[in-house]
Every structure is written in C-alpha cells, then in structure tokens.
Amino acid sequence: MEVLERVTICQLQQLTPFEGRAALIDGEQVALFYLANLGVFAIQNWDPIGKAYVLCRGIVGDVHGELCVASPLYKQHFSLQSGQCIEDPDIVLKTWPVQLVGQDVVLIH
C-alpha cells in the first residue's frame, strides 16, 4: 500500500486567481492554478507538445465546460482535472490532488 505524502506548497494568498504559478516539488516542476470558488489545481508544468516548462504561463478557461489551461506555445488545451489534452486525448499530463488546509495549499503525492 502506497503512503501518500502531503507537502505544503504555499499560502493561498500567494496565488493570484486565474494565473498560474510554478513550484518545484521533489525535483519536478508543478503548475498551480487557483480558480476562485473552485479550488487549486496542480498539473505538470512540462508541455509535452511544445517541449518546454511553460504551462504555468498558459491562459485558464474552459472548453465545452471542461476547466483547462491553454499552452502558451502551440495553444493546445489541457484539462486541469484530468490532465488530458482536449485536442489529442492520447496525451495526458500528470496531475496531483490539492487540498486547502486553512490558508495552506497542500499537494498530495
């Protein structure tokens, strides 16, 4: 049975709604997105199509009701919940569950 680790990344007030931020967790870049009234989402920051760590700089929105971020490079959309690419469902980003504990943003991995 795998033991899940909880890592406090930052305080909620350090995140700006609808703007991404990058964090380094155990040597891996994670893109964080705070959507007011919906929570905080964590996906890998590596864009597998553009081949760069840029997803935290993408534009947040939705495609057909799916919360997503558009890569700033080639504009593919990635689901903030599942990590799946909207345009190419075979591409799936790594995601992490995030909890708010008071004002602490806690990543579970």
C-alpha positions in Angstrom: 0.0 0.0 0.0 1.4 3.4 -1.1 1.7 6.0 1.6 0.7 9.4 0.3 2.9 12.4 1.2 1.4 15.8 1.9 3.5 18.8 1.0 2.5 22.4 1.9 3.5 24.4 -1.2 2.4 27.9 -0.3 -0.3 30.1 1.3 -3.4 30.7 -0.7 -2.9 34.5 -0.7 0.4 33.9 -2.7 -1.7 32.6 -5.6 -3.5 35.0 -7.9 -6.9 33.8 -9.2 -6.8 32.6 -12.8 -3.0 33.0 -13.1 -0.6 30.1 -12.9 2.4 29.7 -10.7 5.2 27.1 -10.8 6.5 25.2 -7.8 9.4 22.7 -7.6 8.2 19.5 -5.7 10.8 16.8 -5.2 12.7 17.9 -8.3 9.5 18.1 -10.5 8.0 21.3 -11.8 4.3 21.7 -11.0 2.0 24.3 -12.4 -0.6 25.6 -9.8 -3.8 27.3 -10.8 -6.2 28.9 -8.3 -9.7 29.3 -9.5 -11.8 31.3 -7.0 -14.7 29.2 -5.7 -13.4 26.1 -7.5 -10.1 25.4 -5.7 -6.5 24.9 -6.6 -5.4 22.6 -9.4 -1.9 21.1 -10.0 -0.6 19.7 -13.3 2.9 19.1 -14.6 4.5 22.3 -15.9 6.1 20.4 -18.8 4.3 20.9 -22.1 4.9 17.6 -23.9 3.9 19.1 -27.3 6.0 22.3 -27.1 8.7 20.6 -25.2 9.2 23.3 -22.5 8.3 24.1 -18.9 5.6 26.7 -19.7 2.1 25.5 -18.7 2.1 27.8 -15.6 2.1 30.7 -18.1 -1.0 29.5 -20.0 -4.4 31.0 -20.2 -7.1 29.4 -17.9 -10.6 28.9 -19.3 -12.9 26.1 -20.4 -13.6 24.2 -23.5 -17.1 22.7 -23.7 -17.4 23.1 -19.9 -14.0 21.4 -19.1 -11.7 23.6 -17.0 -8.4 23.8 -18.8 -5.2 25.7 -19.5 -4.1 26.7 -23.0 -0.4 26.1 -23.6 1.3 29.4 -24.4 3.3 27.7 -27.2 1.0 25.9 -29.6 -2.3 26.6 -27.8 -3.3 23.0 -27.0 -5.8 22.8 -24.1 -5.1 20.6 -21.1 -7.8 19.7 -18.5 -7.0 21.0 -15.1 -8.8 18.0 -13.5 -7.6 15.0 -15.6 -4.6 16.4 -17.4 -5.9 15.1 -20.7 -5.2 17.2 -23.9 -8.6 18.3 -25.4 -7.2 18.2 -29.0 -5.3 15.0 -28.6 -6.8 12.7 -25.9 -3.8 10.3 -26.1 -1.7 13.0 -24.4 -2.3 13.1 -20.6 -0.4 15.3 -18.2 0.4 14.3 -14.6 -1.9 15.8 -12.1 -1.9 16.0 -8.3 -4.8 16.4 -5.8 -4.6 19.6 -3.9 -6.3 20.5 -0.6 -6.7 23.7 1.2 -6.0 23.4 4.9 -6.9 26.7 6.3 -4.8 29.0 4.1 -2.2 26.3 3.3 -2.1 24.9 -0.2 -1.3 21.2 0.3 -0.3 18.9 -2.6 -0.8 15.2 -2.1 1.6 12.9 -3.8 
